[in-house]
Amino acid sequence: MISRNFYVQLVIRVISIAINSLLIAFTLFKEYYAWFVILMFIFLSQTLLLIKYLNQNNRKIAFFFHSIKNEDFTLSFPERDNAKSFNELNHSLNSFNSMMQKVFLKNQAQEKYYQEILNQAEIGILTFNAKGHILFANPKVEKLLNYTPLNHIKQLAQVDKKLFEMFSNLTSFERKLFQLTNERETIQLVIKSNEIVLNQEVLNLITIQDIDSELDKKETDSWMKLIRVLTHEIMNTVTPITSISESILNYYINEKGTIPLEELDESKIRLTAKGLEVIKEQGKDLMSFVQSYRSFLSVPNPDKEIINVKKLLEKIKVLINPETDIPKISIHYINSEEEIEIFADEKLITQVLINLSKNAIQALNGVEDGKVMLTSGTTDKGKKYISVSDNGPGISPEIMSQIFVPFYTTKNDGTGIGLSLSKQIMHLHGGSLTAHSTPYEETSFSLFF
């Protein structure tokens, strides 16, 4: 900051010029022309020196900010060899320069840090402007697209023409799936688009993710869960058969061999008969389990037709009414104002909705003012849906992750096939089945078409 001394000098110079101006006027009035010329020369010298005095600081400050603009922080002004006012000004400029340098280095370090994070990300990221120039592309996106360096989206036509067309027509907040095939492999890509504003310029921010690895992981996890459930069910059935068979066998064979007929008593024969009955029942349970597995694998291809959702849900309500013989449970039908139609197999979708409705009714056992709600509508993204929800105790997060695994069940008399079969039916329709649960508020299963 300029000291008081600077202002004092400035005032003295201005006063000197003012006095000199009065003397010039006096000499002109008295017609002292020789003194008039001398004083005019002094006046012009004073004016030039004042301008130089002021411009010296202006040039210094202008030069300083020009250096800052060009990110040159090596500039330094002397703080001892000038007048006190200039020394203080130079000190202020040097301090400001040092502060700006620290801020610049800090921002540069943060930029390198974020750059490294983007470079190490497992998701491809790129940005391009309205003219298609790619301003940033991390190594992952170049690896996914098998093309480097990426400078313009027109280069994507060399990777795949359809990919270039997709990029050219992407809108903000859009999400698309794209199958990319090259000489190495075929991969499934999820491409998401967004818009950001940087330095008053609208940029397209694109993220690209290879979902094959995620799908493989999910598939492996599903198989592990299925094997775990199958092993559990089969072991529960076979273990009693093995144990009882061994016990019955001990009635008739010992260390010496087969026990003679005359040593057999009536109690052993009765126990043998009971054991065989248990084995028979366990065998039936195992056969029933295998039959459920066969029905799960033999879902027919949908015979699709146009279905009016309102009429469909009215039919479902009639079909499940006999199930609600508990007076505390009521069934509500909520339909959107629009007339919704879906292209689906009515028998299969009816099977799914009845199964979900029965599950909801069973979940409300013992709940005061239990409600089952059948809802239909269209999402913000234009997807048609049908939901079956209840206000029962809900599903815990641990169980929620298992409910769609075939043969997983929490019911004593359940087969664990209903939800997994329902989800398979929705997949055959090209849709999805999702679940959400908030205990004693809402547990819903939604069919998206």
C-alpha positions in Angstrom: 0.0 0.0 0.0 1.4 3.5 -0.9 2.4 5.4 2.2 1.5 8.9 3.3 4.8 10.2 1.9 3.6 9.5 -1.6 0.6 11.7 -1.2 2.7 14.4 0.5 5.0 14.4 -2.5 2.1 14.5 -4.9 0.5 17.5 -3.0 3.9 19.4 -3.0 4.3 18.8 -6.8 0.7 20.0 -7.4 1.2 23.1 -5.2 4.5 23.9 -7.0 2.7 23.7 -10.3 0.0 26.0 -9.0 2.4 28.6 -7.6 4.4 28.5 -10.9 1.1 29.0 -12.8 0.4 32.1 -10.7 3.9 33.5 -11.3 3.4 32.9 -15.1 0.2 34.9 -14.9 2.0 37.6 -12.9 4.9 37.9 -15.4 2.5 38.0 -18.3 0.5 40.7 -16.6 3.7 42.8 -15.9 5.0 42.0 -19.3 8.2 40.3 -18.0 8.5 38.1 -21.1 11.9 36.8 -20.3 10.7 35.5 -16.9 7.5 34.3 -18.6 9.5 32.0 -21.0 11.7 30.7 -18.1 8.6 30.0 -15.9 6.8 28.3 -18.8 9.8 26.0 -19.3 9.8 25.2 -15.6 6.0 24.6 -15.7 6.3 22.2 -18.6 9.2 20.4 -16.8 7.1 20.1 -13.6 4.1 18.7 -15.5 6.2 16.2 -17.4 7.9 15.1 -14.1 4.5 14.8 -12.4 3.2 12.6 -15.3 6.4 10.5 -15.1 6.1 10.2 -11.4 2.5 8.9 -11.7 3.2 6.7 -14.7 6.1 5.1 -13.0 3.7 3.4 -10.6 1.1 2.8 -13.3 3.6 1.0 -15.5 4.9 -1.0 -12.6 1.4 -2.2 -11.6 0.4 -2.8 -15.2 3.6 -4.8 -15.8 2.9 -6.7 -12.5 -0.6 -7.8 -13.5 0.6 -8.7 -17.0 3.1 -11.1 -15.4 0.3 -12.5 -13.1 -1.9 -13.0 -16.2 0.9 -15.0 -17.9 1.5 -17.0 -14.7 5.0 -15.5 -14.3 5.7 -15.2 -10.6 9.5 -14.5 -10.9 8.9 -10.7 -10.9 10.4 -8.9 -7.9 10.5 -5.2 -7.1 13.3 -3.6 -5.0 12.2 -2.6 -1.5 15.2 -0.5 -0.3 16.7 1.6 -3.0 13.7 4.0 -3.6 11.8 6.5 -1.6 9.8 5.2 1.3 6.5 5.4 -0.6 7.8 3.3 -3.5 9.5 0.8 -1.1 6.1 0.2 0.6 4.4 -0.1 -2.8 7.0 -2.6 -4.0 6.7 -4.5 -0.8 2.9 -4.8 -1.2 3.3 -5.9 -4.8 5.9 -8.5 -3.8 3.6 -9.8 -1.0 0.7 -10.1 -3.4 2.9 -11.8 -6.0 4.0 -14.3 -3.3 0.4 -15.0 -2.3 -0.7 -15.5 -5.9 2.2 -17.9 -6.5 1.1 -20.0 -3.5 -2.5 -20.1 -4.7 -1.4 -21.0 -8.2 0.9 -23.8 -6.9 -1.9 -25.1 -4.7 -4.4 -25.1 -7.5 -1.8 -26.8 -9.8 -1.3 -29.5 -7.1 -5.0 -30.0 -6.8 -5.4 -30.2 -10.6 -2.7 -32.8 -10.8 -4.3 -34.7 -7.9 -7.8 -34.7 -9.6 -6.1 -35.5 -13.0 -4.5 -38.6 -11.4 -7.8 -39.7 -9.9 -9.5 -39.4 -13.4 -6.6 -41.3 -15.0 -6.9 -44.1 -12.5 -10.7 -44.3 -12.6 -12.2 -47.5 -13.9 -14.8 -45.5 -15.8 -14.0 -43.8 -19.1 -14.5 -40.0 -19.0 -14.3 -37.5 -21.8 -15.6 -34.0 -22.5 -16.2 -32.3 -25.8 -17.5 -28.9 -26.9 -20.2 -27.9 -29.3 -17.8 -28.2 -32.2 -17.0 -31.8 -31.3 -13.4 -31.1 -30.1 -12.5 -33.5 -27.3 -11.0 -31.4 -24.4 -10.2 -34.3 -22.1 -10.2 -38.1 -22.3 -8.7 -40.3 -19.6 -6.7 -43.4 -20.5 -9.6 -45.7 -19.6 -11.9 -44.3 -22.3 -9.1 -44.7 -24.9 -8.6 -48.2 -23.8 -12.4 -49.0 -23.9 -12.7 -47.5 -27.4 -9.3 -48.9 -28.5 -8.3 -45.6 -30.0 -5.6 -43.0 -29.1 -5.3 -40.1 -29.1 -8.8 -38.8 -29.1 -9.0 -35.2 -30.3 -12.4 -35.0 -32.0 -15.6 -37.1 -31.8 -15.4 -37.7 -35.6 -12.6 -40.1 -34.8 -15.2 -42.4 -33.2 -16.5 -43.1 -36.7 -13.2 -45.1 -37.2 -14.1 -47.1 -34.1 -17.7 -47.7 -35.0 -20.0 -45.5 -37.2 -23.0 -46.2 -35.0 -21.0 -45.1 -31.9 -20.2 -41.8 -33.7 -23.9 -41.3 -34.5 -24.8 -42.0 -30.9 -22.4 -39.4 -29.6 -23.6 -36.9 -32.2 -27.2 -37.3 -31.0 -26.7 -37.6 -27.3 -28.8 -35.3 -25.1 -28.2 -34.2 -21.6 -28.9 -36.8 -18.8 -29.3 -39.5 -21.4 -28.2 -43.1 -20.7 -27.7 -45.7 -23.5 -26.3 -49.2 -23.9 -23.9 -49.9 -26.8 -22.3 -53.2 -27.8 -18.8 -52.5 -29.2 -17.1 -55.1 -31.3 -13.5 -54.8 -32.3 -10.7 -57.2 -33.3 -10.0 -58.0 -29.7 -13.4 -58.6 -28.1 -17.1 -57.6 -27.8 -18.0 -55.5 -24.8 -21.2 -54.0 -23.4 -20.9 -50.2 -22.7 -23.1 -48.0 -20.6 -22.8 -44.4 -22.0 -24.1 -41.5 -19.9 -24.3 -37.9 -21.0 -24.4 -34.7 -19.0 -23.8 -31.0 -19.6 -21.4 -28.8 -17.6 -20.6 -25.1 -18.0 -16.9 -24.2 -17.8 -15.7 -20.6 -18.5 -19.1 -19.8 -19.9 -18.8 -22.6 -22.4 -21.3 -25.5 -22.5 -19.4 -28.9 -22.6 -20.7 -32.4 -22.9 -19.4 -34.7 -20.2 -19.6 -38.4 -21.2 -18.9 -41.4 -18.9 -18.4 -44.8 -20.4 -18.4 -48.0 -18.4 -17.8 -51.6 -19.4 -20.5 -53.6 -17.7 -19.4 -57.0 -18.8 -17.2 -57.5 -15.8 -20.0 -56.3 -13.5 -22.4 -58.7 -15.2 -19.9 -61.6 -14.9 -19.5 -60.8 -11.2 -23.3 -60.7 -10.7 -23.7 -63.9 -12.6 -21.1 -65.6 -10.5 -22.7 -64.4 -7.3 -26.1 -65.6 -8.5 -24.7 -69.0 -9.3 -23.0 -69.2 -5.9 -26.3 -68.2 -4.2 -28.2 -70.8 -6.2 -25.8 -73.5 -5.5 -25.9 -72.6 -1.8 -29.7 -72.8 -1.7 -29.8 -76.1 -3.8 -27.2 -77.7 -1.5 -29.2 -76.6 1.6 -32.5 -78.0 0.3 -31.0 -81.2 -1.0 -29.0 -81.8 2.2 -32.2 -81.1 4.3 -34.0 -83.8 2.4 -31.2 -86.4 1.9 -29.8 -86.3 5.5 -32.9 -87.8 7.2 -33.1 -90.4 4.4 -29.4 -91.4 5.1 -29.8 -91.4 8.8 -33.1 -93.5 8.8 -31.7 -95.9 6.2 -28.7 -96.5 8.4 -30.8 -97.1 11.4 -33.1 -99.6 9.6 -30.0 -101.3 8.2 -28.7 -101.8 11.7 -31.9 -103.7 12.6 -31.0 -106.4 10.1 -27.2 -106.4 9.8 -24.5 -106.4 12.5 -20.8 -107.2 12.7 -21.4 -110.9 12.1 -23.6 -110.3 9.1 -27.3 -110.6 8.4 -29.4 -111.1 11.6 -31.5 -114.4 11.5 -35.2 -114.0 11.0 -36.0 -115.6 14.4 -34.1 -112.7 16.2 -36.3 -110.1 14.6 -39.1 -108.8 16.9 -42.3 -106.9 16.1 -41.0 -103.5 17.4 -38.2 -103.6 14.8 -40.6 -104.3 12.0 -42.9 -101.4 13.1 -39.9 -99.1 13.3 -38.8 -100.2 9.9 -42.2 -99.4 8.5 -42.2 -96.0 10.0 -38.7 -95.3 8.7 -39.7 -96.3 5.2 -42.7 -94.0 5.4 -40.4 -91.1 6.4 -38.1 -92.0 3.5 -41.1 -92.1 1.2 -42.2 -88.6 2.3 -38.7 -87.2 2.0 -38.5 -88.7 -1.5 -41.8 -87.0 -2.4 -40.5 -83.6 -1.1 -37.3 -84.1 -3.1 -39.4 -84.9 -6.2 -41.5 -81.9 -5.6 -38.4 -79.7 -5.3 -37.0 -81.1 -8.6 -40.4 -80.5 -10.3 -40.3 -76.9 -9.1 -36.8 -76.6 -10.7 -38.2 -78.0 -13.9 -41.1 -75.6 -14.0 -38.6 -72.7 -13.4 -36.6 -73.8 -16.4 -39.5 -74.4 -18.7 -41.2 -71.0 -18.7 -42.9 -70.6 -22.2 -42.1 -67.7 -24.5 -44.6 -64.9 -24.0 -47.6 -64.8 -26.4 -47.9 -61.1 -26.4 -51.0 -59.0 -27.1 -52.2 -55.5 -26.3 -53.6 -55.5 -22.7 -55.6 -52.8 -21.0 -54.0 -52.4 -17.6 -57.1 -51.1 -15.8 -59.1 -54.2 -16.8 -56.2 -56.5 -15.9 -55.9 -55.1 -12.4 -59.7 -55.3 -11.9 -59.5 -58.9 -12.8 -56.5 -59.4 -10.4 -58.5 -57.8 -7.6 -61.4 -60.2 -8.2 -59.0 -63.2 -8.3 -57.2 -62.4 -5.0 -60.3 -61.3 -3.0 -61.0 -64.9 -1.8 -57.5 -64.8 -0.3 -58.4 -61.9 1.9 -60.7 -63.6 4.3 -59.0 -61.7 7.1 -61.3 -58.7 7.8 -58.4 -56.4 8.8 -56.9 -56.5 5.2 -58.3 -54.3 2.5 -57.4 -54.1 -1.2 -57.1 -50.8 -3.0 -56.8 -50.2 -6.7 -55.1 -46.9 -7.8 -54.9 -46.2 -11.5 -53.5 -43.1 -13.2 -55.8 -40.9 -15.1 -54.3 -41.9 -18.5 -55.4 -45.1 -20.2 -52.4 -47.4 -20.0 -51.9 -50.4 -22.3 -49.0 -52.9 -22.3 -47.8 -55.4 -24.9 -47.5 -58.7 -22.9 -48.7 -62.2 -22.3 -51.8 -61.8 -20.1 -51.6 -65.3 -18.6 -48.0 -64.9 -17.5 -48.4 -61.3 -16.2 -51.6 -62.4 -14.3 -49.5 -65.2 -12.7 -46.9 -62.7 -11.6 -49.4 -60.3 -10.2 -51.4 -63.0 -8.3 -48.2 -64.3 -6.8 -47.1 -60.9 -5.7 -50.5 -60.1 -4.3 -50.6 -63.4 -2.3 -47.2 -62.6 -0.9 -48.4 -59.1 0.2 -51.6 -60.6 1.8 -49.5 -63.2 3.7 -47.1 -60.4 4.9 -50.0 -58.6 6.5 -51.0 -61.4 8.7 -51.4 -59.9 12.2 -51.1 -56.3 11.0 -53.8 -53.8 12.0 -55.4 -52.0 9.1 -53.5 -53.9 6.5 -53.6 -52.6 3.0 -52.7 -54.1 -0.4 -52.4 -51.6 -3.2 -52.4 -52.2 -6.9 -51.0 -49.2 -8.7 -50.3 -48.5 -12.4 -48.8 -45.5 -14.2 -46.0 -44.1 -16.3 -42.6 -42.9 -15.0 -41.0 -39.6 -15.9 -38.9 -41.5 -18.5 -42.0 -42.9 -20.2 -41.8 -46.5 -18.7 -45.1 -48.1 -17.9 -45.4 -49.9 -14.6 -47.6 -51.9 -12.3 -46.9 -52.1 -8.6 -48.1 -54.3 -5.8 -47.5 -52.9 -2.4 -48.5 -53.4 1.3 -47.9 -51.7 4.6 -46.6 -54.8 6.4 -43.5 -55.4 8.4 -41.3 -55.2 5.3 -38.2 -57.0 4.2 -34.8 -56.7 5.9 -31.8 -55.6 3.7 -30.2 -59.1 4.3 -33.2 -60.9 3.0 -33.8 -58.3 0.2 -30.5 -59.3 -1.4 -31.7 -63.0 -1.5 -35.4 -62.8 -2.4 -34.9 -63.3 -6.2 -32.5 -66.2 -5.8 -34.3 -69.4 -7.0 -35.5 -71.7 -4.1 -34.6 -69.2 -1.4 -37.6 -68.9 0.9 -38.4 -67.7 4.5 -41.7 -69.6 4.6 -42.0 -73.0 6.1 -44.3 -74.2 3.3 -42.7 -72.1 0.5 -40.8 -73.4 -2.5 -38.7 -70.2 -3.1 -39.7 -70.3 -6.8 -42.4 -67.6 -7.0 -40.3 -64.4 -7.0 -37.5 -65.8 -9.2 -40.1 -67.2 -11.6 -41.8 -63.8 -11.7 -38.5 -62.0 -12.4 -37.8 -64.5 -15.2 -41.2 -63.8 -16.8 -40.5 -60.1 -16.7 -37.1 -60.6 -18.4 -38.8 -62.6 -21.1 -41.0 -59.6 -21.7 -38.0 -57.3 -21.9 -38.9 -55.6 -18.7 -37.8 -55.8 -15.1 -39.1 -56.6 -11.6 -37.8 -54.5 -8.7 -38.4 -54.5 -4.9 -38.4 -51.7 -2.3 -39.2 -51.9 1.4 -39.7 -49.5 4.2 -40.9 -51.4 7.3 -44.6 -50.7 8.2 -44.8 -48.0 5.6 -44.5 -49.6 2.2 -43.1 -52.7 0.7 -43.6 -52.7 -3.1 -42.8 -54.9 -6.0 -42.9 -53.0 -9.4 -43.2 -54.5 -12.9 -41.6 -52.2 -15.5 -42.5 -52.6 -19.1 
